[in-house]
């Protein structure tokens, strides 16, 4: 006689596979929306960083052009023929300079001392927005010593440098047969004299021909 069989309870793992119904369409849509939102955030961060790098490059170029223009105006003793214009190699960038008297206790009308404020602006347009960089410096309005190098100015403008006065003085000193030297601010001239003795005699320094 057989004993009645006893049903064993199903294992939890087996019940999980039997009850699994899969993801609904709503759950899939929500998951895709979350992924798309995260992707858009990452894309915005990346594009913002690229934009920031480009923006920094524009300002760096503006500062470089402003420094170059300030040096050029300094060579002209801050007396330019034009107060605005465009850069030759960067047509999208333009410059403006404003030269005004600067109030200072150092100013002296009797001695002709007057400070000037030099304000240089470099302007450009970026996606419909106006950008600018400003550089300011002070300048003494009078004859500067030493005078600005005209030969260096000709070199920048493509001209030829004239012969220096030192070369002319050196050539004139060679033609005169004398040698000049500047020692501690003084000028010393040395002239060489040649003494000839008759045949059969010998020249002795300090004693003459004997």
Number of C-alpha atoms within 10 A of each C-alpha: 3 4 5 6 6 6 6 6 7 8 8 9 8 9 11 10 9 9 8 8 8 6 8 8 9 9 10 10 11 11 12 12 12 11 11 12 12 12 12 12 10 12 12 12 12 12 11 12 12 11 12 12 11 12 12 11 12 17 16 13 14 23 18 12 20 23 13 12 19 19 13 15 15 14 17 15 17 18 12 13 7 8 12 15 13 14 14 9 7 11 10 12 20 20 21 17 22 13 17 12 15 15 11 10 8 9 17 11 8 6 8 12 14 18 20 20 17 20 16 22 21 26 19 19 12 11 6 7 7 9 15 16 17 15 14 14 11 14 17 17 17 12 11 10 6 6 9 14 10 13 15 14 16 13 11 11 9 9 11 12 12 9 9 9 9 9 10 10 11 12 11 12 13 11 9 9 10 12 14 14 11 9 8 6 7 7 9 10 9 10 9 7 5 4 7 9 11 9 6 7 11 12 13 9 7 6 7 11 14 10
